[in-house]
Amino acid sequence: MKYLLSITILLASLTISLPLLSQNKSNEDITYVRMEVKGMACAFCAYGMERKLKKIDGVENLKTDIKKGLIYFTTPSTKIPSRAILAKTIIDAGFTAGKIEFSMEPFDKEPKSE
Amino acid sequence: MYGQGPPITVETPIMLGLGGSGIRTFNRFTSVENGHAFVHVLTIPYNFSTKSQIGIVMPFVFNKPENTISSSGLGDLTLFAKYQLYKIDDIGKTFRITAKITQSIPTKSSSLQDPNNTKISQTYIGIIVGKLSTKTGIYGDFGYNLTNSGLTDNIIYNISFGFPLLEHQYPQKQVNLYLEVNGNYLIDPKRNVNFLSPGIQWIPGRRFLLEYSFQLPIFQDNSQINSTNFRSLIGIRFLIN
């Protein structure tokens, strides 16, 4: 009986803790990226930029703030594109690359999702 | 959050988005002294590098001259190439200069009622300048048009001012107003034609826009030839991928 009770408590603990562990792991796996794109001053310019970025493996949740010239996206930490690749993508889209930042936490004042 | 679209009757030096992989099509109705013409124009550009673009303009012409038979068909084909000469970018703004050369190939269905369908071979060499910020856009194109068949060459000059009408959000719902001037100066004999062209543009989403421009002559000293009453343009532009 004592043995059965121990097994039950162990299973219950696992049931509760596994999703939490999984959630923590998921957060750790995401990297937030913020890029400054100079020259992106029109709606279709932004679309052209987004289209180029979407071709990079792992780029997800793209958000654009044209006024501030910023593009935000997330990527799995195992697929983080290098600064060089991102800068080249910006140049190939016809713009000028500014600061490119990576973070484990979301950036402040990101534009709202659609 | 802000952002504008391209000018309507003036060239843009920005070869991105719609300029690079999109299609522009519009209908232009031209009313002249001795009749009218309806032209459906299809423009397909292709960027083969960040700085270079080629393309073709295909007009389908419907002529209705007064006191004579109507005609229709493919109008003058125009091949064009653009090359970016200068670019300076900053946050939410850009200034660019682009060179443009076009070659028109006349067809049997050319139209004297429409300015781009004159039944003569023409070569145009010009410069496009644009200063675009998230709040205003100023564009200009200026060039020399060489004609054959013993007709006069001409200087073409256009300027556009664009203003966002609403505080819009990217990517949805943008409305832009344009005030544009279109000029054509004939060298010999010296004649000048100017149009004032107010226009409006609606961008409902990322890949599509609608535009309308009404072109009213404000000065034309070619009235003894065939003066224009007005032109009206309505069109769409969309990205194909």
Interface residues (C-beta under 8 A of the other chain):
Chain A: E36 K38 G39 M40 A41 C42 A43 F44 C45 A46 Y47 G48 M49 E50 R51 T64 D65 I66 K67 K68 G69 I91 D92 A93 G94 F95 T96 G98 P111 E114
Chain B: M1 Y2 G3 Q4 G5 P6 I14 M15 L16 G17 L18 G19 G20 S21 G22 T50 K87 D89 D90 I91 G92 K93 T94 L132 S133 T134 G137 Y170 P171 Q174 I203 R206 R207 L209 L239 N241
